[in-house]
Amino acid sequence: MNPRQRRGLLLVIVAAVGALVVFVSVLAYVGRVRADARASVGELTTVFQVQSAVAAYQAVTVGNLRRVGVPRRWMSGAFVQSVAELQGTVAAADIPVGAYLQRGMVVPAPELQPGQREIAIMIDAEAGVAGKVKPGATVDVYSTFDAAQQGSSSAACAVRILNRVRVIDVGNLRSEPDAQQQGVVNQVVPVTFALDSDETLKLTYAESFSRKVRLALVGGAKDATPPFNRLCHTPEAGK
C-alpha cells in the first residue's frame, strides 16, 4: 500500500469515527429531551378520543373511539377511561371528531319500565314544540276534537289525554299528505313514547280520531295547581 492509499484509508477511518460520535451525541440529546419531557408532564394515562363523530342520542361504541395517552397531571375525574362506562348510554349531544370523551357527554339510554309499552305516532312538526322535544323529555299530550256533524248539543273540545309521559325517541322529519285536506302536505316527525297500557289506548284513540295531536314540554316535578284536562265549547241553545 503506497502512502497515498494509506492517507485515504486513514481519512475514511477518521470520517467513520466522526459519524459514530455524531450519532451517539444525537442519541444522547434525544434521550435527554425525552427525559426532560417526561419529567415536565409526569406520568401518562390512557383516555378515549373520538375518531368518528357521534350524533346526539346515538350509542357511543368502541368503533367511534381510539385510545390516547395524556399526562395524568392534566386529567380530571370527568374523563371516560373504561369501555364498561359506556354500556347502556347514548350521546347527550353531537360529539365531534377529536373530542376527548368525558362522562358529561353521555347519558343513560331510555329504558322501558315493567308494564310499559313502546308506541310511536306521527306528530306535526309545528305541533311538536318546534323541534325542541328530545329523547328523555317529559311532555303532556293534547288532542282537539271537532263537534259532531249532527246534534246541536255536540261541542268541539280540547283534551289533555296524557299527563307527564316520557319521550324515548324522536325520528327524522318527513313529508306526509294531510288526511283531512286533499293536496296539503305536512311536515311530520315520528315520536316514540313509553306508556302504560291505558295511556297507550288513549294515544291510539287520539291519533285515529282527533283533528290534531299536540305535545307540550313539561317542566318541574309537578304542577303548582291541578290543570284542566278538558275544555269544550257548547253552542248556545237555538244556534
C-alpha positions as CSV (number, residue, x, y, z in Angstrom):
1,M,0.0,0.0,0.0
2,N,1.5,3.3,-1.1
3,P,1.5,6.5,1.0
4,R,-1.5,7.9,-0.9
5,Q,-3.6,4.9,-0.2
6,R,-2.7,4.9,3.4
7,R,-3.7,8.5,3.7
8,G,-7.1,7.7,2.0
9,L,-7.7,4.8,4.4
10,L,-6.9,7.0,7.4
11,L,-9.3,9.7,6.2
12,V,-12.1,7.1,5.8
13,I,-11.5,5.8,9.3
14,V,-11.5,9.3,10.8
15,A,-14.8,10.1,8.9
16,A,-16.4,6.9,10.2
17,V,-15.3,7.6,13.8
18,G,-16.7,11.2,13.5
19,A,-20.0,9.9,12.1
20,L,-20.2,7.5,15.0
21,V,-19.5,10.3,17.6
22,V,-22.2,12.5,16.0
23,F,-24.7,9.6,16.0
24,V,-24.0,8.9,19.7
25,S,-24.3,12.6,20.5
26,V,-27.7,12.9,18.8
27,L,-29.0,9.8,20.6
28,A,-27.9,11.2,23.9
29,Y,-29.5,14.6,23.1
30,V,-32.8,12.9,22.1
31,G,-32.7,10.9,25.3
32,R,-32.2,14.0,27.4
33,V,-35.1,15.8,25.7
34,R,-37.4,12.8,26.3
35,A,-36.4,12.5,29.9
36,D,-37.0,16.3,30.4
37,A,-40.4,16.0,28.7
38,R,-41.4,13.1,30.9
39,A,-40.2,14.9,33.9
40,S,-42.2,18.0,33.0
41,V,-45.5,16.4,32.1
42,G,-45.3,13.5,34.5
43,E,-46.8,10.0,34.2
44,L,-49.1,9.3,31.2
45,T,-52.5,7.7,31.4
46,T,-55.0,6.5,28.7
47,V,-58.2,8.2,27.7
48,F,-60.6,8.0,24.8
49,Q,-60.6,10.4,21.8
50,V,-63.5,10.4,19.3
51,Q,-62.3,9.4,15.9
52,S,-65.7,9.3,14.1
53,A,-68.5,11.8,15.0
54,V,-71.4,10.6,17.1
55,A,-74.8,12.1,16.7
56,A,-76.9,13.1,19.6
57,Y,-78.8,10.2,21.3
58,Q,-76.8,7.6,19.5
59,A,-74.8,4.9,21.2
60,V,-71.0,5.5,21.6
61,T,-69.2,2.4,20.5
62,V,-65.6,1.3,20.5
63,G,-65.5,1.9,16.8
64,N,-66.0,5.6,17.4
65,L,-63.0,5.8,19.7
66,R,-59.3,5.5,19.9
67,R,-57.1,5.3,23.0
68,V,-54.6,8.1,23.5
69,G,-52.1,8.9,26.3
70,V,-52.4,12.2,28.2
71,P,-50.4,13.4,31.2
72,R,-52.1,12.3,34.4
73,R,-51.5,15.7,36.0
74,W,-53.7,17.3,33.3
75,M,-56.6,14.9,33.9
76,S,-59.7,15.3,35.9
77,G,-62.1,12.6,37.1
78,A,-64.5,13.6,34.3
79,F,-62.7,11.6,31.6
80,V,-64.1,8.2,30.5
81,Q,-61.3,5.6,30.9
82,S,-63.2,2.3,30.6
83,V,-65.4,0.9,27.8
84,A,-67.6,-0.5,30.6
85,E,-68.7,3.0,31.5
86,L,-70.3,3.4,28.1
87,Q,-72.6,0.4,28.4
88,G,-76.3,1.5,28.2
89,T,-75.5,5.1,27.4
90,V,-76.1,7.4,24.4
91,A,-74.5,10.7,23.4
92,A,-76.1,13.6,25.2
93,A,-75.4,15.9,22.2
94,D,-73.5,15.7,19.0
95,I,-69.9,14.7,19.8
96,P,-67.3,16.0,17.2
97,V,-64.2,14.2,15.9
98,G,-61.2,14.9,18.1
99,A,-63.1,15.4,21.4
100,Y,-61.8,13.7,24.5
101,L,-64.7,11.7,25.8
102,Q,-66.0,12.8,29.2
103,R,-68.8,11.5,31.4
104,G,-71.0,14.5,30.9
105,M,-71.1,13.8,27.1
106,V,-73.1,10.6,27.6
107,V,-76.4,9.9,29.4
108,P,-78.2,6.7,30.2
109,A,-80.3,5.3,27.3
110,P,-84.0,5.4,27.9
111,E,-85.4,2.0,29.0
112,L,-88.9,0.7,29.4
113,Q,-90.1,0.0,32.9
114,P,-92.0,-3.2,33.7
115,G,-95.5,-3.0,32.1
116,Q,-94.7,-0.1,29.8
117,R,-95.3,-0.2,26.1
118,E,-93.3,1.5,23.4
119,I,-95.5,3.2,20.9
120,A,-94.8,5.8,18.1
121,I,-97.1,8.2,16.3
122,M,-96.6,10.9,13.7
123,I,-96.6,14.4,15.2
124,D,-96.9,17.6,13.1
125,A,-93.6,19.3,13.3
126,E,-95.1,22.6,14.3
127,A,-97.3,21.0,16.9
128,G,-94.4,19.1,18.4
129,V,-92.8,22.1,20.2
130,A,-91.0,23.2,17.0
131,G,-88.2,20.5,17.3
132,K,-87.5,21.0,20.9
133,V,-88.8,17.6,22.0
134,K,-85.8,15.3,22.5
135,P,-85.5,11.7,23.8
136,G,-85.9,11.7,27.6
137,A,-88.2,14.8,27.6
138,T,-91.4,14.8,29.6
139,V,-94.4,16.0,27.8
140,D,-98.2,16.4,28.0
141,V,-100.2,15.2,25.0
142,Y,-103.3,17.2,23.9
143,S,-105.9,16.4,21.3
144,T,-108.6,18.5,19.6
145,F,-111.9,17.0,18.6
146,D,-114.4,18.7,16.3
147,A,-118.1,18.9,17.1
148,A,-120.2,16.0,15.7
149,Q,-121.9,16.9,12.4
150,Q,-125.4,16.1,13.8
151,G,-126.8,17.1,17.2
152,S,-126.8,20.7,18.5
153,S,-125.6,19.6,21.9
154,S,-122.3,18.4,20.5
155,A,-119.2,20.5,21.2
156,A,-115.7,20.9,20.0
157,C,-113.2,20.0,22.7
158,A,-109.5,20.3,23.5
159,V,-108.5,17.4,25.8
160,R,-105.3,16.7,27.6
161,I,-105.2,12.9,27.1
162,L,-101.8,12.2,28.6
163,N,-100.0,13.8,31.6
164,R,-96.2,13.8,32.0
165,V,-95.2,11.0,29.8
166,R,-91.7,10.2,28.7
167,V,-90.4,10.5,25.1
168,I,-87.9,7.8,24.3
169,D,-87.1,8.6,20.7
170,V,-87.6,11.3,18.0
171,G,-87.2,10.3,14.4
172,N,-86.3,12.3,11.3
173,L,-88.5,15.0,9.7
174,R,-90.5,13.7,6.8
175,S,-93.4,14.8,4.5
176,E,-96.8,13.2,4.6
177,P,-100.1,14.0,2.9
178,D,-102.8,15.6,5.1
179,A,-105.6,13.1,5.8
180,Q,-108.2,15.8,6.1
181,Q,-107.1,18.3,3.5
182,Q,-106.5,17.0,0.0
183,G,-103.4,18.3,-1.7
184,V,-101.9,19.5,1.5
185,V,-98.5,18.0,2.6
186,N,-97.5,18.3,6.3
187,Q,-94.0,18.1,7.8
188,V,-94.2,15.4,10.4
189,V,-91.9,13.6,12.8
190,P,-92.3,10.1,14.4
191,V,-92.2,10.4,18.2
192,T,-91.9,7.3,20.4
193,F,-93.3,7.2,23.9
194,A,-93.0,4.8,26.9
195,L,-96.6,4.4,28.2
196,D,-98.6,2.0,30.3
197,S,-101.5,0.1,28.7
198,D,-104.2,2.7,29.5
199,E,-102.1,5.5,28.2
200,T,-101.3,3.5,25.0
201,L,-105.0,3.1,24.3
202,K,-105.7,6.8,24.8
203,L,-102.9,7.8,22.5
204,T,-104.0,5.3,19.8
205,Y,-107.6,6.7,20.0
206,A,-106.4,10.3,19.8
207,E,-104.2,9.6,16.8
208,S,-107.0,7.9,14.9
209,F,-110.0,10.2,15.7
210,S,-108.8,13.6,16.8
211,R,-108.3,16.6,14.5
212,K,-104.8,17.3,15.7
213,V,-102.4,15.9,18.4
214,R,-100.1,18.4,20.1
215,L,-97.1,18.0,22.5
216,A,-96.3,20.3,25.4
217,L,-92.9,20.2,27.2
218,V,-93.4,20.0,30.9
219,G,-91.0,21.5,33.5
220,G,-90.7,20.8,37.2
221,A,-91.6,17.9,39.3
222,K,-95.3,18.6,39.5
223,D,-97.9,21.3,38.6
224,A,-98.3,24.1,41.0
225,T,-102.1,23.9,40.6
226,P,-104.1,21.0,39.2
227,P,-104.6,21.8,35.5
228,F,-107.9,21.4,33.5
229,N,-107.9,18.2,31.4
230,R,-110.8,19.3,29.1
231,L,-112.1,22.5,27.6
232,C,-115.2,22.4,25.4
233,H,-117.3,25.0,23.7
234,T,-121.1,24.4,23.9
235,P,-123.1,26.3,21.3
236,E,-125.9,28.5,22.7
237,A,-129.4,27.0,22.6
238,G,-131.2,27.6,19.3
239,K,-128.0,28.4,17.4
